[in-house]
Amino acid sequence: MGHREDWIQRLAGTKGVCRTARLVQDSWPEKRWELHRIEGATDKGVIVGVYATRGAASKVIEKIAYEPDFG
């Protein structure tokens, strides 16, 4: 069984700054989600955190979308 990847983009504020992140789920048995701040599709990114559920990672994504810089 492989891992799962999700790409997330959020528009931050009225200035049109777009934040891009990648969520990667580990293979079985742990299935934890790693959140990475990325600049583009080929960028490995900077790890922001590791989360037990997709929902927990989503809450962080909503918060960091509006911060000046993260990662």
N, C-alpha and C positions, 0 to 999 in steps of 0.2 A: 504494500500500500504506500503510495507516494504522499507528498505534502500538497497543501492547498495554498494558493496565493490569491489575494484580493488587492486591487488597486483602488485608492480613494483619492478624490480631488475635492477640495473645499475652497470656496471663494471667501477670502478673509476681508470683511469690511466693505466699505464703499469704494476703496481705491483699486479694486480689481486684482488684488494679489491672490494668486492661486497657490495653495499648498498641496503638495502631492506626497502621499504616503503609500507604503506597501505593507500589507499584513501577510505573514507567512505562518501557516500552521504546521507544526512538527508532525512527523509520522507517528503512528501508534507506538507505544502506549500512552505517552504523555499528552499529546495533542494540545500543546500550549501555543499561543499566538504571539509572534514577535512583531512589533511595530517598528518600521524603519522610516525615517524621513529621507526622501529621495529628491533628486533634481531632475531626473529623466529616466526613461525606460531602461537604459543600460547601467544606471547607477546602482551600486550595491546599497548605498545609503548608510545613514548613521542610525544605530539602534536606539530607540526611544524607551522601550520597555518590553517586558514579557508578561503576558496576561493569561489567566486560566480559561477565560471564555471570550468569545467574539464580542459579546455584549459589553464586557469590561473594557476591551480595547476601543470599541465604538464611542464610549463615553469620553475617553481620553482624546480621541480624534476630534470630537466636537469641541472640546476645551482648547486644544492646541491650535485649532484652525484660526483662532482670533488673536493668538499671541504673536508678538513681533518676530520672534525666532524661537525655534525649539530644536532639540537634538543635540 
